[in-house]
Amino acid sequence: MSLFLLRCARFASIHRLALALLSAATAVALPTQAAPFTPTSDAQVLERLPERATDPGARELRALRQQLRANPQDMATAVALARRYHQEVAAEGDPRYIGYAQAALAPWWALPTPPTPVRVVRAVLRQFSHQFDDAVADLQAVVAAEPDNGEAWSWLTAIAMVQARYADARAGCARMAPLAEPLIAVACTAAVDGSTGRAAAAAQALDAALQRETTA
């Protein structure tokens, strides 16, 4: 494998790790918290988001909004829409999407024990609003009920990294290891090592994982 391709593979692995584990770090930089908006009437325009008719993402958002307006109690649609809004705020950096996502989950948002799909997304939205304790509580409740919930473990690990709780982050990586792709599992521990003075060991572990993946 050429040095160029190895560097490309390393970049790809780090990018995937960032998406899976460190999305919360981007959220910390957002200066504004967005509160859910309650319209005064059914006819009130809630938002005018930039979108193109040929953009598949825009079409998906529009379709999900229409479905949820038709059936506001459809949890699957509400969760799907909230996730799409979360993707938008991660891509655009516009905190208004957090408010839109929370509004989509309004029927379940204040429940002490909402269904797991809602609880995971609620935790993700809470950490974006810097409500880390509440987010961690939600995620811990999820993994207590579903120990193999990889998404919940990944967010617990991400929040621990952001808060410099590296022992907790390392433990989260260990819990994620059997649930994630091998490269992601190694990159998780490497991220912790790189933040705790073990950059050389992190690089070696990541290089070895990349070599295994390319020769498999």
C-alpha positions as CSV (number, residue, x, y, z in Angstrom):
1,M,0.0,0.0,0.0
2,S,1.5,3.4,-1.0
3,L,2.1,6.1,1.5
4,F,-0.5,8.3,-0.2
5,L,-3.2,5.6,0.1
6,L,-2.2,4.9,3.7
7,R,-2.6,8.6,4.5
8,C,-6.0,8.6,2.8
9,A,-7.1,5.6,4.8
10,R,-5.9,7.2,8.0
11,F,-7.8,10.4,7.2
12,A,-11.0,8.3,6.4
13,S,-10.7,6.4,9.7
14,I,-10.3,9.6,11.7
15,H,-13.2,11.2,9.9
16,R,-15.4,8.2,10.7
17,L,-14.3,8.3,14.3
18,A,-15.2,12.0,14.5
19,L,-18.6,11.3,13.2
20,A,-19.2,8.3,15.5
21,L,-17.6,9.6,18.7
22,L,-16.7,13.2,18.7
23,S,-19.7,15.0,17.3
24,A,-20.3,16.4,20.7
25,A,-17.1,18.4,20.5
26,T,-18.6,20.4,17.6
27,A,-21.7,21.1,19.7
28,V,-19.7,22.7,22.5
29,A,-18.6,25.4,20.1
30,L,-22.2,26.4,19.3
31,P,-22.9,29.7,21.1
32,T,-26.6,29.7,21.1
33,Q,-29.1,27.4,22.7
34,A,-32.3,26.8,20.8
35,A,-35.6,26.3,22.6
36,P,-38.5,24.5,21.0
37,F,-40.9,26.8,19.3
38,T,-44.6,26.5,19.8
39,P,-46.8,28.0,17.0
40,T,-49.8,30.1,17.9
41,S,-51.9,28.6,15.2
42,D,-51.9,25.7,12.7
43,A,-51.5,28.1,9.9
44,Q,-48.4,29.8,11.2
45,V,-45.2,29.2,9.2
46,L,-42.7,27.5,11.4
47,E,-39.7,27.7,9.2
48,R,-38.4,28.5,5.7
49,L,-35.3,26.4,5.3
50,P,-33.1,26.7,2.2
51,E,-33.7,23.7,0.0
52,R,-33.5,22.8,-3.6
53,A,-36.1,20.7,-5.4
54,T,-33.5,18.3,-6.7
55,D,-31.7,17.9,-3.3
56,P,-32.5,14.4,-2.0
57,G,-31.9,15.6,1.6
58,A,-34.3,18.5,1.2
59,R,-36.9,16.2,-0.3
60,E,-36.5,13.8,2.6
61,L,-36.9,16.6,5.1
62,R,-40.0,17.9,3.4
63,A,-41.6,14.5,3.2
64,L,-40.9,13.8,6.9
65,R,-42.4,17.2,7.9
66,Q,-45.5,16.5,5.9
67,Q,-45.8,13.0,7.4
68,L,-45.5,14.4,10.9
69,R,-48.0,17.1,10.4
70,A,-50.4,14.5,9.2
71,N,-49.8,12.3,12.3
72,P,-47.9,14.2,15.1
73,Q,-48.1,11.0,17.3
74,D,-46.1,8.9,14.9
75,M,-43.0,8.3,16.9
76,A,-41.0,6.6,14.1
77,T,-41.5,9.6,11.9
78,A,-40.8,12.1,14.7
79,V,-37.5,10.4,15.5
80,A,-36.5,10.2,11.9
81,L,-37.3,13.9,11.5
82,A,-35.4,14.8,14.6
83,R,-32.4,12.8,13.4
84,R,-32.4,14.6,10.1
85,Y,-32.6,18.0,11.8
86,H,-29.6,16.9,14.0
87,Q,-27.7,16.0,10.8
88,E,-28.5,19.5,9.5
89,V,-27.2,21.3,12.5
90,A,-24.1,19.2,12.5
91,A,-23.6,20.1,8.8
92,E,-24.7,23.8,8.8
93,G,-23.9,24.9,12.4
94,D,-27.4,26.5,12.7
95,P,-28.7,25.9,16.2
96,R,-32.3,26.6,15.1
97,Y,-32.4,23.0,13.9
98,I,-32.0,21.8,17.5
99,G,-35.3,23.6,18.4
100,Y,-37.0,22.1,15.4
101,A,-35.8,18.6,16.4
102,Q,-37.0,19.1,19.9
103,A,-40.4,20.3,18.7
104,A,-40.7,17.1,16.6
105,L,-40.3,15.1,19.7
106,A,-42.7,17.3,21.8
107,P,-45.2,14.5,22.7
108,W,-42.5,12.5,24.4
109,W,-39.9,15.1,25.3
110,A,-40.9,15.6,29.0
111,L,-41.6,12.0,29.7
112,P,-39.4,10.6,32.5
113,T,-38.9,7.4,30.6
114,P,-39.6,7.9,26.9
115,P,-39.2,5.1,24.4
116,T,-35.6,4.2,23.7
117,P,-35.4,5.8,20.2
118,V,-36.7,9.1,21.6
119,R,-34.4,8.9,24.6
120,V,-31.3,8.4,22.5
121,V,-32.2,11.4,20.3
122,R,-33.2,13.5,23.3
123,A,-29.8,12.8,24.8
124,V,-28.0,13.9,21.6
125,L,-30.1,17.1,21.5
126,R,-29.5,17.8,25.2
127,Q,-25.7,17.5,24.8
128,F,-25.9,20.0,21.9
129,S,-27.6,22.4,24.4
130,H,-24.8,21.7,26.9
131,Q,-27.2,19.8,29.2
132,F,-24.6,17.1,29.7
133,D,-25.8,15.7,33.0
134,D,-29.3,15.1,31.6
135,A,-27.8,13.7,28.4
136,V,-25.6,11.3,30.3
137,A,-28.6,10.3,32.5
138,D,-30.6,9.4,29.4
139,L,-27.8,7.5,27.8
140,Q,-27.0,5.5,31.0
141,A,-30.7,4.6,31.3
142,V,-30.6,3.3,27.7
143,V,-27.5,1.1,28.1
144,A,-28.9,-0.2,31.4
145,A,-31.9,-1.4,29.5
146,E,-30.1,-2.3,26.3
147,P,-26.4,-3.1,27.0
148,D,-25.7,-3.6,23.3
149,N,-27.0,-0.2,22.2
150,G,-23.9,1.0,20.3
151,E,-25.2,4.4,19.6
152,A,-25.8,5.2,23.2
153,W,-22.3,3.9,24.2
154,S,-20.7,6.0,21.4
155,W,-22.4,9.2,22.7
156,L,-21.5,8.4,26.3
157,T,-17.9,8.0,25.1
158,A,-18.1,11.3,23.1
159,I,-19.4,13.3,26.0
160,A,-16.7,11.8,28.3
161,M,-14.1,12.8,25.9
162,V,-15.4,16.4,25.7
163,Q,-15.5,16.6,29.5
164,A,-12.0,15.1,29.7
165,R,-13.3,12.1,31.7
166,Y,-10.8,9.9,29.9
167,A,-11.1,6.9,32.2
168,D,-14.9,6.9,31.4
169,A,-14.1,7.4,27.7
170,R,-11.7,4.4,27.7
171,A,-14.3,2.3,29.4
172,G,-16.9,3.4,26.8
173,C,-14.5,2.3,24.1
174,A,-14.2,-1.1,25.7
175,R,-17.9,-1.5,25.8
176,M,-18.2,-0.3,22.1
177,A,-15.5,-2.6,20.9
178,P,-17.6,-5.7,20.3
179,L,-20.4,-3.6,18.8
180,A,-18.4,-1.5,16.3
181,E,-16.3,-2.1,13.2
182,P,-12.8,-3.1,14.3
183,L,-11.2,0.1,12.9
184,I,-13.7,2.2,14.8
185,A,-13.0,0.3,18.0
186,V,-9.3,0.8,17.6
187,A,-9.7,4.5,16.7
188,C,-11.9,5.0,19.8
189,T,-9.1,3.9,22.1
190,A,-6.5,5.7,20.0
191,A,-8.5,9.0,20.4
192,V,-8.3,8.5,24.2
193,D,-4.6,7.6,24.0
194,G,-3.9,10.7,21.9
195,S,-5.6,12.9,24.5
196,T,-3.7,11.4,27.4
197,G,-0.1,11.7,26.4
198,R,0.1,8.4,24.5
199,A,0.1,9.8,20.9
200,A,2.8,7.4,19.7
201,A,0.9,4.4,21.0
202,A,-2.3,5.8,19.4
203,A,-0.6,6.2,16.0
204,Q,0.9,2.7,16.2
205,A,-2.4,1.1,17.0
206,L,-4.2,3.0,14.3
207,D,-1.5,2.1,11.7
208,A,-1.7,-1.5,12.7
209,A,-5.5,-1.5,12.4
210,L,-5.3,0.1,9.0
211,Q,-2.7,-2.5,7.8
212,R,-5.0,-5.3,9.0
213,E,-8.0,-3.8,7.2
214,T,-6.1,-3.3,3.9
215,T,-4.6,-6.8,3.9
216,A,-7.8,-8.6,5.0
